[in-house]
């Protein structure tokens, strides 16, 4: 049974093995959440510097939990984005790289619009930069694998 997206005939360059893509997206969400956890531990505990976003008293009860959930959501959103791009856009991974690069830059610069200390801004920006790079690189790799697997499924059919 093939999990290739029905929007693309087998052998079409836009064919995507959805199961592979979303399994990789889920694994990336876990990695992104763990990067957030380690990043907060390093910045707050090792360097004794507060992290700018999200606030400590946020919806999720703690800053660590909130950032872990936001990082996981960002990874899943990136998976959805690359899936749509792969089904609809020529050179999808080029567009994905540019979109994710610009979003990562925006997230990295966001702490610098606050009135927090310079150390806090730099620590927070570093966390967001590493999360963005990890999501972009992991999802790009998973997307290439999902495309190759869909092509291989098409050859076997």
Backbone as CSV, one residue per row, in Angstrom:
resi,resn,N_x,N_y,N_z,CA_x,CA_y,CA_z,C_x,C_y,C_z
1,UNK,0.850,-1.185,0.000,0.000,0.000,0.000,0.887,1.237,0.000
2,UNK,0.627,2.142,-0.885,1.437,3.352,-1.022,0.771,4.511,-0.290
3,UNK,1.598,5.320,0.342,1.105,6.523,1.007,1.418,7.753,0.180
4,UNK,1.651,7.565,-1.105,1.950,8.687,-1.973,0.718,9.563,-2.072
5,UNK,0.920,10.846,-2.040,-0.186,11.786,-2.107,-0.967,11.599,-3.391
6,UNK,-2.312,11.542,-3.353,-3.107,11.305,-4.546,-3.089,12.471,-5.524
7,UNK,-2.631,13.640,-5.101,-2.639,14.806,-5.977,-1.616,14.691,-7.104
8,UNK,-0.670,13.778,-6.949,0.380,13.657,-7.957,0.435,12.239,-8.480
9,UNK,0.370,12.056,-9.807,0.484,10.709,-10.345,1.875,10.162,-10.056
10,UNK,1.961,8.813,-9.967,3.263,8.233,-9.666,4.243,8.584,-10.778
11,UNK,5.476,8.828,-10.384,6.487,9.238,-11.332,6.546,10.745,-11.521
12,UNK,5.508,11.468,-11.138,5.501,12.930,-11.231,6.507,13.478,-10.229
13,UNK,7.192,14.536,-10.616,8.214,15.134,-9.759,7.616,15.642,-8.448
14,UNK,6.325,15.939,-8.403,5.707,16.467,-7.187,5.159,15.369,-6.277
15,UNK,5.402,14.100,-6.605,4.935,13.006,-5.756,5.660,13.045,-4.413
16,UNK,4.909,12.832,-3.352,5.445,12.877,-1.998,4.929,11.670,-1.233
17,UNK,5.805,10.963,-0.548,5.382,9.877,0.335,4.997,10.522,1.665
18,UNK,3.690,10.749,1.838,3.188,11.522,2.975,3.534,10.892,4.319
19,UNK,3.471,9.575,4.405,3.788,8.904,5.668,5.216,9.168,6.108
20,UNK,6.134,9.099,5.162,7.541,9.377,5.462,7.712,10.829,5.880
21,UNK,7.091,11.734,5.134,7.223,13.162,5.429,6.711,13.483,6.827
22,UNK,5.536,13.003,7.165,4.947,13.358,8.461,5.592,12.614,9.630
23,UNK,6.110,11.410,9.391,6.874,10.728,10.452,8.141,11.525,10.752
24,UNK,8.782,12.000,9.703,9.959,12.853,9.892,9.600,14.175,10.545
25,UNK,8.436,14.708,10.208,7.974,15.947,10.840,7.735,15.765,12.329
26,UNK,7.166,14.618,12.701,6.940,14.340,14.126,8.266,14.188,14.865
27,UNK,9.227,13.507,14.242,10.545,13.360,14.863,11.232,14.725,14.992
28,UNK,11.059,15.562,13.985,11.638,16.912,14.036,10.987,17.729,15.147
29,UNK,9.700,17.566,15.352,9.011,18.274,16.441,9.609,17.887,17.790
30,UNK,9.916,16.612,17.958,10.543,16.164,19.205,11.935,16.778,19.363
31,UNK,12.714,16.761,18.292,14.058,17.358,18.347,13.964,18.850,18.677
32,UNK,13.055,19.564,18.020,12.908,21.006,18.256,12.519,21.284,19.711
33,UNK,11.616,20.477,20.249,11.217,20.653,21.650,12.392,20.408,22.590
34,UNK,13.186,19.404,22.284,14.345,19.117,23.129,15.422,20.199,23.011
35,UNK,15.573,20.775,21.830,16.505,21.906,21.681,16.039,23.074,22.547
36,UNK,14.730,23.319,22.557,14.197,24.391,23.400,14.500,24.124,24.869
37,UNK,14.295,22.896,25.311,14.575,22.528,26.699,16.051,22.748,27.038
38,UNK,16.935,22.204,26.221,18.370,22.340,26.475,18.790,23.805,26.384
39,UNK,18.255,24.527,25.412,18.590,25.938,25.260,18.217,26.749,26.478
40,UNK,17.031,26.536,26.999,16.607,27.262,28.202,17.468,26.873,29.394
41,UNK,17.781,25.590,29.518,18.640,25.165,30.631,20.010,25.828,30.549
42,UNK,20.570,25.887,29.359,21.897,26.498,29.197,21.839,27.992,29.501
43,UNK,20.884,28.684,28.874,20.834,30.142,29.038,20.464,30.527,30.471
44,UNK,19.424,29.888,31.013,18.963,30.285,32.343,19.837,29.748,33.461
45,UNK,20.207,28.493,33.378,20.907,27.874,34.506,22.422,28.051,34.425
46,UNK,23.007,27.823,33.257,24.466,27.941,33.133,24.920,29.395,33.133
47,UNK,24.199,30.233,32.371,24.610,31.630,32.243,23.809,32.577,33.126
48,UNK,22.844,32.032,33.879,22.033,32.824,34.810,21.430,34.057,34.128
49,UNK,20.863,33.812,32.941,20.277,34.890,32.144,18.842,34.515,31.799
50,UNK,17.891,35.407,32.006,16.508,35.078,31.640,16.324,35.007,30.125
51,UNK,15.371,34.174,29.709,15.014,34.052,28.295,13.870,35.022,28.033
52,UNK,13.916,35.712,26.895,12.957,36.772,26.613,11.541,36.240,26.405
53,UNK,11.359,35.304,25.495,10.023,34.782,25.169,9.978,33.315,25.473
54,UNK,8.863,32.721,25.641,7.587,33.286,26.084,7.647,33.632,27.575
55,UNK,6.670,34.385,28.062,6.713,34.795,29.471,6.590,33.598,30.423
56,UNK,7.124,33.757,31.631,7.085,32.677,32.623,5.666,32.280,33.015
57,UNK,4.753,33.215,33.031,3.398,32.937,33.483,2.450,32.713,32.310
58,UNK,2.944,32.153,31.255,2.162,31.958,30.041,1.082,30.904,30.195
59,UNK,0.393,30.674,29.126,-0.739,29.750,29.061,-0.341,28.335,29.484
60,UNK,0.870,27.916,29.175,1.288,26.544,29.435,1.874,26.352,30.834
61,UNK,1.918,27.392,31.647,2.337,27.264,33.026,3.800,27.533,33.276
62,UNK,4.654,27.214,32.323,6.076,27.517,32.514,6.677,27.930,31.179
63,UNK,7.694,28.715,31.259,8.374,29.191,30.057,8.984,28.022,29.288
64,UNK,9.549,27.074,29.986,10.179,25.928,29.348,9.161,25.113,28.568
65,UNK,8.049,24.794,29.215,6.998,24.016,28.545,6.455,24.774,27.346
66,UNK,6.215,26.053,27.506,5.676,26.851,26.407,6.620,26.864,25.215
67,UNK,7.899,27.098,25.452,8.845,27.146,24.339,8.988,25.778,23.681
68,UNK,8.950,24.716,24.462,9.016,23.373,23.887,7.807,23.110,22.980
69,UNK,6.627,23.518,23.435,5.413,23.318,22.631,5.459,24.190,21.380
70,UNK,5.878,25.440,21.521,5.975,26.319,20.347,6.976,25.782,19.327
71,UNK,8.093,25.243,19.788,9.094,24.682,18.875,8.525,23.469,18.138
72,UNK,7.797,22.620,18.854,7.183,21.447,18.222,6.130,21.869,17.201
73,UNK,5.330,22.868,17.547,4.319,23.377,16.615,4.986,23.964,15.381
74,UNK,6.092,24.675,15.569,6.821,25.252,14.433,7.315,24.145,13.503
75,UNK,7.793,23.045,14.064,8.259,21.926,13.236,7.108,21.305,12.453
76,UNK,5.963,21.147,13.084,4.805,20.584,12.382,4.284,21.549,11.323
77,UNK,4.308,22.839,11.611,3.901,23.840,10.615,4.863,23.824,9.428
78,UNK,6.152,23.656,9.695,7.141,23.572,8.616,6.892,22.330,7.769
79,UNK,6.506,21.235,8.401,6.178,20.007,7.662,4.978,20.243,6.751
80,UNK,3.956,20.902,7.267,2.784,21.209,6.444,3.161,22.128,5.286
81,UNK,3.992,23.122,5.567,4.429,24.043,4.521,5.167,23.307,3.416
82,UNK,6.141,22.480,3.780,6.910,21.790,2.735,6.028,20.802,1.986
83,UNK,5.059,20.201,2.645,4.148,19.278,1.969,3.344,20.017,0.895
84,UNK,2.778,21.143,1.257,2.015,21.942,0.292,2.920,22.417,-0.844
85,UNK,4.095,22.901,-0.506,5.025,23.373,-1.543,5.411,22.242,-2.494
86,UNK,5.664,21.051,-1.951,6.064,19.928,-2.797,4.954,19.489,-3.738
87,UNK,3.719,19.694,-3.338,2.584,19.304,-4.184,2.223,20.375,-5.207
88,UNK,2.644,21.612,-4.965,2.135,22.706,-5.800,3.192,23.569,-6.472
89,UNK,4.429,23.503,-6.037,5.401,24.514,-6.435,6.628,23.882,-7.087
90,UNK,7.056,24.428,-8.228,8.323,23.958,-8.779,9.459,24.402,-7.860
91,UNK,10.488,23.586,-7.747,11.629,23.881,-6.874,11.181,24.146,-5.440
92,UNK,10.311,23.293,-4.965,9.694,23.472,-3.649,10.716,23.626,-2.526
93,UNK,11.778,22.846,-2.569,12.741,22.912,-1.469,13.544,24.207,-1.482
94,UNK,13.712,24.809,-2.633,14.356,26.125,-2.680,13.479,27.170,-2.001
95,UNK,12.188,27.156,-2.332,11.261,28.096,-1.696,11.155,27.823,-0.196
96,UNK,11.115,26.545,0.165,11.051,26.184,1.580,12.268,26.726,2.321
97,UNK,13.440,26.552,1.748,14.664,27.050,2.384,14.636,28.554,2.594
98,UNK,14.181,29.276,1.583,14.097,30.737,1.711,13.066,31.142,2.760
99,UNK,11.893,30.533,2.717,10.841,30.879,3.682,11.324,30.592,5.098
100,UNK,11.882,29.413,5.313,12.336,29.043,6.654,13.524,29.893,7.097
101,UNK,14.412,30.207,6.170,15.541,31.070,6.515,15.079,32.435,6.988
102,UNK,14.129,33.009,6.266,13.614,34.326,6.648,12.837,34.273,7.960
103,UNK,12.060,33.212,8.165,11.346,33.065,9.438,12.322,32.878,10.603
104,UNK,13.389,32.136,10.361,14.398,31.933,11.401,15.085,33.252,11.746
105,UNK,15.398,34.039,10.729,16.000,35.353,10.984,15.042,36.233,11.780
106,UNK,13.767,36.236,11.403,12.780,37.045,12.126,12.682,36.614,13.591
107,UNK,12.630,35.297,13.829,12.545,34.804,15.205,13.812,35.147,15.990
108,UNK,14.953,35.081,15.317,16.227,35.387,15.972,16.333,36.867,16.332
109,UNK,15.784,37.720,15.500,15.843,39.160,15.766,14.764,39.639,16.742
110,UNK,13.697,38.883,16.905,12.575,39.304,17.753,12.982,39.715,19.170
111,UNK,13.869,38.998,19.848,14.232,39.427,21.206,14.857,40.820,21.264
112,UNK,15.418,41.281,20.165,16.117,42.571,20.184,15.170,43.766,20.140
113,UNK,13.867,43.521,20.016,12.910,44.635,20.058,12.358,44.837,21.469
114,UNK,12.857,44.060,22.413,12.405,44.176,23.796,13.342,45.090,24.582
115,UNK,12.955,45.378,25.809,13.774,46.200,26.704,14.615,45.342,27.647
116,UNK,14.713,44.049,27.365,15.474,43.149,28.226,16.972,43.410,28.094
117,UNK,17.747,42.778,28.953,19.203,42.958,28.931,19.789,42.389,27.640
118,UNK,20.934,42.884,27.275,21.618,42.405,26.069,21.919,40.916,26.186
119,UNK,22.343,40.465,27.362,22.638,39.045,27.565,21.402,38.195,27.339
120,UNK,20.273,38.653,27.838,19.017,37.936,27.669,18.604,37.886,26.199
121,UNK,18.779,38.986,25.507,18.451,39.034,24.074,19.326,38.062,23.292
122,UNK,20.618,38.057,23.579,21.544,37.177,22.851,21.249,35.712,23.164
123,UNK,21.029,35.389,24.424,20.715,34.011,24.799,19.440,33.517,24.150
124,UNK,18.417,34.350,24.173,17.138,33.980,23.556,17.294,33.823,22.053
125,UNK,17.977,34.775,21.433,18.185,34.712,19.988,18.933,33.440,19.605
126,UNK,19.911,33.044,20.397,20.668,31.825,20.102,19.769,30.593,20.132
127,UNK,18.883,30.533,21.110,17.948,29.402,21.183,17.084,29.356,19.932
128,UNK,16.510,30.493,19.552,15.604,30.527,18.405,16.349,30.217,17.109
129,UNK,17.590,30.671,17.004,18.397,30.392,15.819,18.664,28.890,15.676
130,UNK,19.055,28.239,16.760,19.343,26.802,16.699,18.080,26.009,16.392
131,UNK,16.960,26.393,16.992,15.695,25.716,16.694,15.358,25.867,15.208
132,UNK,15.466,27.069,14.685,15.141,27.314,13.279,16.035,26.552,12.320
133,UNK,17.335,26.533,12.609,18.270,25.794,11.753,17.965,24.303,11.791
134,UNK,17.692,23.787,12.984,17.395,22.354,13.107,16.131,21.984,12.342
135,UNK,15.079,22.763,12.516,13.825,22.469,11.814,14.039,22.529,10.308
136,UNK,14.693,23.568,9.833,14.901,23.742,8.398,15.712,22.593,7.818
137,UNK,16.810,22.254,8.451,17.669,21.204,7.900,17.024,19.826,7.989
138,UNK,16.393,19.517,9.109,15.775,18.201,9.257,14.589,18.014,8.314
139,UNK,13.717,19.006,8.225,12.546,18.881,7.338,12.983,18.855,5.876
140,UNK,13.998,19.606,5.510,14.504,19.560,4.129,14.990,18.155,3.783
141,UNK,15.728,17.552,4.686,16.215,16.195,4.459,15.103,15.180,4.384
142,UNK,14.139,15.300,5.278,12.986,14.394,5.272,12.184,14.559,3.979
143,UNK,12.036,15.790,3.510,11.283,16.040,2.280,11.966,15.381,1.083
144,UNK,13.286,15.471,1.015,14.016,14.805,-0.080,13.801,13.293,-0.019
145,UNK,13.848,12.738,1.188,13.618,11.301,1.355,12.197,10.929,0.953
146,UNK,11.222,11.738,1.336,9.818,11.462,0.997,9.602,11.521,-0.515
147,UNK,10.299,12.407,-1.184,10.192,12.497,-2.649,10.825,11.266,-3.305
148,UNK,12.010,10.873,-2.837,12.681,9.688,-3.406,11.866,8.420,-3.151
149,UNK,11.283,8.309,-1.960,10.484,7.132,-1.646,9.229,7.066,-2.507
150,UNK,8.610,8.214,-2.753,7.426,8.234,-3.626,7.812,7.829,-5.041
151,UNK,8.979,8.293,-5.518,9.430,7.913,-6.843,9.713,6.428,-6.923
152,UNK,10.319,5.869,-5.860,10.594,4.436,-5.837,9.290,3.629,-5.807
153,UNK,8.307,4.090,-5.057,7.000,3.430,-5.028,6.354,3.460,-6.410
154,UNK,6.540,4.578,-7.118,5.967,4.710,-8.464,6.617,3.751,-9.449
155,UNK,7.909,3.504,-9.315,8.606,2.571,-10.205,8.190,1.150,-9.939
156,UNK,7.853,0.828,-8.675,7.444,-0.538,-8.333,6.010,-0.823,-8.751
157,UNK,5.201,0.207,-8.893,3.776,0.014,-9.204,3.564,-0.512,-10.601
